[in-house]
Amino acid sequence: MSNHKGKQDYTKEQELEIKRKLRYDAETGEFTWKKVEPVRVGDKLYNTKFAGKTAGKIVPQDIKLKAGYVEIHVAGSMLRGHRLAWWFHYGEWPTGELNHINHNRSDNRITNLELVDRNTQNKSASLRKDNTSRICGVRLDGGGKWVADIQANKKRYRLGTFDNLFDAVCARRSAELKFGFSATHGRKHNQYVSVE
């Protein structure tokens, strides 16, 4: 039905159903189920079960690529909260990647969302969970040396091999500045709670 990374093919009927059932608060980023006029089969039951309650759920950590995102099942589709937030606020589906500025995937305040291209999105990525040095782009090789590298503009750059972690981190941070990486790149997403 949809491609969450760009083109949307929701029908006008689906969009009307989304607007009929959901309310979005741009300041809090929260979605709430609306009470609907009972004109369709199931509307009374819907009102009893959902009206006034928070819509959606945060995807659990064991579902790797989706973990932390808010997903809402509405109008016959499972939709990501950040994409819905953009649509509610701007009246059109995002045409590219949406970045959560503070790296908190469940924070769907409109001030925390920015439309970016894939290259920019990669420059603000969070630290991978399997990273052992706790520094993005820095690893310990088999010989006890620290290796720093960076990927930018679709190319991988080897920054060097170092005797200590500090020098490897300095090389990596310098490269991040050179290539215009976000200040939050490679940080754990839970270190950033608010963009205010």
PyMOL commands that set and color helices and strands:
alter all, ss='L'
color gray80, all
select helices_A, chain A and resi 12-21+43-49+64-66+81-90+110-112+118-122+165-178+189-191
alter helices_A, ss='H'
color red, helices_A
select strands_A, chain A and resi 22-25+30-33+57-58+70-74+77-80+97-100+113-116+138-140+146-152+155-162
alter strands_A, ss='S'
color yellow, strands_A
deselect
rebuild
show_as cartoon
